[in-house]
Amino acid sequence: MLAPEPYLSACLEVLYRASVHARMLGWQGETGGLDAEQSAELANLMDAIHNIPHLIQRWEYCDERLLRACLDCFDTRHDTIAGLLATYEQVLARTAR
């Protein structure tokens, strides 16, 4: 079962934000490569979101509490503008009106 609204929109927005953030990290490392901290941030970012495409397709098996915990774990480890959990929650709140 495909994720219903507003969860589909929330997951897609998280993927968008994470993709933009990953692209920014790539550009930062373009001339001198990524340092260890940036490499860890990129790996943690991908770890936080890598299951989302499968969850979207099999929403009935989604543990939303675990999904939120994964997004929060990235946000807690890295002080970035990505705000993955906040993004997820904002879309849910906005589309639930």
Backbone hydrogen bonds, N-H to C=O, Kabsch-Sander energy under -0.5 kcal/mol:
donor,donor_aa,acceptor,acceptor_aa,energy
3,A,56,I,-2.5
7,Y,4,P,-0.9
8,L,4,P,-1.7
10,A,6,P,-2.1
11,C,7,Y,-2.7
12,L,8,L,-2.5
13,E,9,S,-2.1
14,V,10,A,-2.0
15,L,11,C,-2.4
16,Y,12,L,-2.1
17,R,13,E,-2.7
18,A,14,V,-2.8
19,S,15,L,-2.3
20,V,16,Y,-2.3
21,H,17,R,-2.3
22,A,18,A,-2.7
23,R,19,S,-2.3
24,M,20,V,-2.2
25,L,21,H,-2.2
26,G,22,A,-2.2
27,W,23,R,-2.3
28,Q,24,M,-2.1
29,G,25,L,-1.6
30,E,27,W,-1.2
33,G,29,G,-2.3
39,S,35,D,-2.6
40,A,36,A,-2.2
41,E,37,E,-2.2
42,L,38,Q,-2.5
43,A,39,S,-2.5
44,N,40,A,-2.8
45,L,41,E,-2.4
46,M,42,L,-2.3
47,D,43,A,-2.1
48,A,44,N,-2.0
49,I,45,L,-1.2
50,H,46,M,-2.0
52,I,49,I,-1.9
55,L,51,N,-2.4
56,I,52,I,-2.7
57,Q,53,P,-1.2
58,R,54,H,-1.4
59,W,1,M,-2.2
59,W,56,I,-0.6
61,Y,58,R,-2.3
62,C,59,W,-1.7
64,E,62,C,-1.0
66,L,63,D,-0.6
67,L,63,D,-2.3
68,R,64,E,-2.7
69,A,65,R,-2.0
70,C,66,L,-2.4
71,L,67,L,-2.1
72,D,68,R,-2.7
73,C,69,A,-2.4
74,F,70,C,-1.6
75,D,71,L,-2.1
76,T,72,D,-2.7
77,R,73,C,-2.1
78,H,74,F,-2.3
80,T,78,H,-1.6
87,T,83,G,-2.7
88,Y,84,L,-2.4
89,E,85,L,-2.7
90,Q,86,A,-2.6
91,V,87,T,-2.3
92,L,88,Y,-2.1
93,A,89,E,-2.6
94,R,90,Q,-2.7
95,T,91,V,-2.6
96,A,92,L,-1.2
97,R,94,R,-0.6
